[in-house]
Amino acid sequence: MHLKLEDLPLYMESPGTKMRMQTGWGGMAVAYWVMPGTDSRPMLKGLPNDSCPAPHWGYMIKGSLQITYDDGTTETISAGDVFYMPAGHNGFSDEEIVWIEFSPEKELKQVFDHLAKK
């Protein structure tokens, strides 16, 4: 199975933010994100440890994202990096970021169900 990035279905769009996502890839979802910046802490408040319960694998195309894990460790994922983020993290960026990520559908659904209540 394959798709061009521009053929991924539009999942979410708001000023400056666009997410294209396809589910059903062996229990995984693939997403293409464009964001003007982000601080996931307010959005994820109320989830276990107030952090993202989904692991992600991906590639940062543009910008950088500072990640803080539940154990207090931090790292920066920058353009050109492939990455793995285990469950239990938050991210912050004050610049435009563009990335592709692969995530387990079950854990990702938990995040989107939570966000839909906000």
Contact map, one row per residue, 1 for C-alpha under 8 A:
1110000000000000000000001000000000000000000000000000000000000000000000000000000000000000000000000000000000000000000000
1111000000000000000000000000000000000000000000000000000000000000000000000000000000000000000000000000000000000000000000
1111101100000000000000000000000000000000000000000000000000000000000000000000000000000000000000000000000000000000000000
0111111100000000000000000000000000000000000000000000000000000000000000000000000000000000000000000000000000000000000000
0011111100000000000100000000000100000000000000000000000000000000000000000000000000000000000000000000000000000000000000
0001111100000000000000000000000000000000000000000000000000000000000000000000000000000000000000000000000000000000000000
0011111110000000000000000000000000000000000000000000000000000000000000000000000000000000000000000000000000000000000000
0011111111000000000111000000001100000000000000000000000000000000000000000000000000000000000000000000000000000000000000
0000001111100000000111000000000000000000000000000000000000000000000000000000000000000000000000000000000000000000000000
0000000111111000011110000000000000000000000000000000000000000000000000000000000000000000000000000000000000000000000000
0000000011111000011110000000000000000000000000000000000000000000000000000000000000000000000000000000000000000000000000
0000000001111100111100000000000000000000000000000000000000000000000000000000000000000000000000000000000000000000000000
0000000001111111111000000000000000000000000000000000000000000000000000000000000000000000000000000000000000000000000000
0000000000011111110000000000000000000000000000000000000000000000000000000000000000000000000000000000000000000000000000
0000000000001111100000000000000000000000000000000000000000000000000000000000000000000000000000000000000000000000000000
0000000000001111110000000000000001110000000000000000000000000000000000000000000000000000000000000000000000000000000000
0000000000011111111000000000000011110000000000000000000000000000000000000000000000000000000000000000000000000000000000
0000000001111101111100000000000011100000000000000000000000000000000000000000000000000000000000000000000000000000000000
0000000001111000111110000000001111000000000000000000000000000000000000000000000000000000000000000000000000000000000000
0000100111110000011111000000001110000000000000000000000000000000000000000000000000000000000000000000000000000000000000
0000000111100000001111100000111100000000000000000000000000000000000000000000000000000000000000000000000000000000000000
0000000110000000000111111000111000000000000000000000000000000000000000000000000000000000000000000000000000000000000000
0000000000000000000011111011110000000000000000000000000000000000000000000000000000000000000000000000000010000000000000
0000000000000000000001111111100000000000000000000000000000000000000000000000000000000000000000000000000010000000000000
1000000000000000000001111111110000000000000000000000000000000000000000000000000000000000000000000000000000000000000000
0000000000000000000000011111000000000000000000000000000000000000000000000000000000000000000000000000000000000000000000
0000000000000000000000111111100000000000000000000000000000000000000000000000000000000000000000000000000111000000000000
0000000000000000000000111111110000000000000000000000000000000000000000000000000000000000000000000000011110000000000000
0000000000000000000011111011111000000000000000000000000000000000000000000000000000000000000000000000011110000000000000
0000000000000000000011101001111100000000000000000000000000000000000000000000000000000000000000000001111000000000000000
0000000100000000001111000000111110000000000000000000000000000000000000000000000000000000000000000001110000000000000000
0000100100000000001110000000011111000000000000000000000000000000000000000000000000000000000000000111100000000000000000
0000000000000000111100000000001111100000000000000000000000000000000000000000000000000000000000001111000000000000000000
0000000000000001111000000000000111110000000000000000000000000000000000000000000000000000000000011110000000000000000000
0000000000000001110000000000000011111100000000000000000000000000000000000000000000000000000000011100000000000000000000
0000000000000001100000000000000001111100000000000000000000000000000000000000000000000000000001111000000000000000000000
0000000000000000000000000000000000111110000000000000000000000000000000000000000000000000000111111000000000000000000000
0000000000000000000000000000000000111111000000000000000000000000000000000000000000000000001111000000000000000000000000
0000000000000000000000000000000000001111111000000000000000000000000000000000000000000000011110000000000000000000000000
0000000000000000000000000000000000000111111100000000000000000000000000000000000000000000011100000000000000000000000000
0000000000000000000000000000000000000011111110000110000000000000000000000000000000000000011000000000000000000000000000
0000000000000000000000000000000000000011111110000000000000000000000000000000000000000000000000000000000000000000000000
0000000000000000000000000000000000000011111110000000000000000000000000000000000000000000000000000000000000000000001001
0000000000000000000000000000000000000001111111100111000000000000000000000000000000000000010000000000000000000010011000
0000000000000000000000000000000000000000111111100110000000000000000000000000000000000000000000000000000000000000000000
0000000000000000000000000000000000000000000111111100000000000000000000000000000000000000000000000000000000000000000000
0000000000000000000000000000000000000000000111111111100000000000000000000000000000000000000000000000000000000010010000
0000000000000000000000000000000000000000000001111111100000000000000000000000000000000000000000000000000000000000000000
0000000000000000000000000000000000000000000001111110000000000000000001000000000000000001000000000000000000000000000000
0000000000000000000000000000000000000000100111111111000000000000000000000000000000000000000000000000000000000000000000
0000000000000000000000000000000000000000100110111111100000000000000001000000000000000001110000000000000000000000000000
0000000000000000000000000000000000000000000100110111111000000000000000000000000000000011110000000000000000000010000000
0000000000000000000000000000000000000000000000110011111000000000000000000000000000000011100000000000000000110110000000
0000000000000000000000000000000000000000000000000001111100000000000000000000000000000111000000000000001100110010000000
0000000000000000000000000000000000000000000000000001111110000000000000000000000000011111000000000000001100100000000000
0000000000000000000000000000000000000000000000000000011111000000000000000000000000111110000000000000111100000000000000
0000000000000000000000000000000000000000000000000000001111100000000000000000000001111000000000000000111000000000000000
0000000000000000000000000000000000000000000000000000000111110000000000000000000001110000000000000011110000000000000000
0000000000000000000000000000000000000000000000000000000011111000000000000000001111100000000000000011100000000000000000
0000000000000000000000000000000000000000000000000000000001111111000000000000111111100000000000001111000000000000000000
0000000000000000000000000000000000000000000000000000000000111110000000000000011110000000000000001111000000000000000000
0000000000000000000000000000000000000000000000000000000000011111000000000000011100000000000000011110000000000000000000
0000000000000000000000000000000000000000000000000000000000011111100000000000011000000000000000111100000000000000000000
0000000000000000000000000000000000000000000000000000000000010111110000000001111000000000000010101000000000000000000000
0000000000000000000000000000000000000000000000000000000000000011111000000001110000000000001110001000000000000000000000
0000000000000000000000000000000000000000000000000000000000000001111100000111100000000000001110000000000000000000000000
0000000000000000000000000000000000000000000000000000000000000000111110000111100000000000111100000000000000000000000000
0000000000000000000000000000000000000000000000000000000000000000011111011110000000000000111000000000000000000000000000
0000000000000000000000000000000000000000000000000000000000000000001111111100000000000001110000000000000000000000000000
0000000000000000000000000000000000000000000000001010000000000000000111111000000000000001100000000000000000000000000000
0000000000000000000000000000000000000000000000000000000000000000000011111000000000000000000000000000000000000000000000
0000000000000000000000000000000000000000000000000000000000000000000111111100000000000000000000000000000000000000000000
0000000000000000000000000000000000000000000000000000000000000000000111111110000000000000000000000000000000000000000000
0000000000000000000000000000000000000000000000000000000000000000011110011111000000000000000000000000000000000000000000
0000000000000000000000000000000000000000000000000000000000000000011100001111100000000000000000000000000000000000000000
0000000000000000000000000000000000000000000000000000000000000001111000000111110000000000000000000000000000000000000000
0000000000000000000000000000000000000000000000000000000000010001111000000011111010100000000000000000000000000000000000
0000000000000000000000000000000000000000000000000000000000011111100000000001111110000000000000000000000000000000000000
0000000000000000000000000000000000000000000000000000000000111111000000000000111110000000000000000000000000000000000000
0000000000000000000000000000000000000000000000000000000000111100000000000000011111000000000000000000000000000000000000
0000000000000000000000000000000000000000000000000000000000111000000000000000111111100000000000000000000000000000000000
0000000000000000000000000000000000000000000000000000000011110000000000000000000111110000000000000000000000000000000000
0000000000000000000000000000000000000000000000000000000111110000000000000000100011111000000000000000000000000000000000
0000000000000000000000000000000000000000000000000000001111000000000000000000000001111100000000000000000000000000000000
0000000000000000000000000000000000000000000000000000001110000000000000000000000000111110100000000000000000000000000000
0000000000000000000000000000000000000000000000000000011100000000000000000000000000011111100000000000000000000000000000
0000000000000000000000000000000000000000000000000001111100000000000000000000000000001111100000000000000000000000000000
0000000000000000000000000000000000000000000000001011111000000000000011000000000000000111110000000000000000000000000000
0000000000000000000000000000000000000000000000000011100000000000001111000000000000001111111000000000000000000000000000
0000000000000000000000000000000000000011100100000011000000000000001110000000000000000001111100000000000000000000000000
0000000000000000000000000000000000000111100000000000000000000000111100000000000000000000111110000000000000000000000000
0000000000000000000000000000000000001111000000000000000000000000111000000000000000000000011111000000000000000000000000
0000000000000000000000000000000000001110000000000000000000000001110000000000000000000000001111111000000000000000000000
0000000000000000000000000000000000011100000000000000000000000000000000000000000000000000000111110000000000000000000000
0000000000000000000000000000000000011000000000000000000000000011000000000000000000000000000011111000000000000000000000
0000000000000000000000000000000001111000000000000000000000000110000000000000000000000000000011111100000000000000000000
0000000000000000000000000000000011111000000000000000000000011111100000000000000000000000000010111110000000000000000000
0000000000000000000000000000000111100000000000000000000000011110000000000000000000000000000000011111000000000000000000
0000000000000000000000000000000111000000000000000000000001111100000000000000000000000000000000001111100000000000000000
0000000000000000000000000000011110000000000000000000000001111000000000000000000000000000000000000111110000000000000000
0000000000000000000000000000011100000000000000000000000111100000000000000000000000000000000000000011111000000000000000
0000000000000000000000000001111000000000000000000000000111000000000000000000000000000000000000000001111100000000000000
0000000000000000000000000001110000000000000000000000011110000000000000000000000000000000000000000000111110110000000000
0000000000000000000000000011100000000000000000000000011100000000000000000000000000000000000000000000011111110000000000
0000000000000000000000110011100000000000000000000000000000000000000000000000000000000000000000000000001111111000000000
0000000000000000000000000010000000000000000000000000000000000000000000000000000000000000000000000000000111111100000000
0000000000000000000000000000000000000000000000000000111000000000000000000000000000000000000000000000001111111110000000
0000000000000000000000000000000000000000000000000000110000000000000000000000000000000000000000000000001111111111000000
0000000000000000000000000000000000000000000000000000000000000000000000000000000000000000000000000000000011111111100000
0000000000000000000000000000000000000000000000000000100000000000000000000000000000000000000000000000000001111111110000
0000000000000000000000000000000000000000000100100001110000000000000000000000000000000000000000000000000000111111111000
0000000000000000000000000000000000000000000000000000000000000000000000000000000000000000000000000000000000011111111100
0000000000000000000000000000000000000000000000000000000000000000000000000000000000000000000000000000000000001111111110
0000000000000000000000000000000000000000000100100000000000000000000000000000000000000000000000000000000000000111111111
0000000000000000000000000000000000000000001100000000000000000000000000000000000000000000000000000000000000000011111111
0000000000000000000000000000000000000000000000000000000000000000000000000000000000000000000000000000000000000001111111
0000000000000000000000000000000000000000000000000000000000000000000000000000000000000000000000000000000000000000111111
0000000000000000000000000000000000000000001000000000000000000000000000000000000000000000000000000000000000000000011111
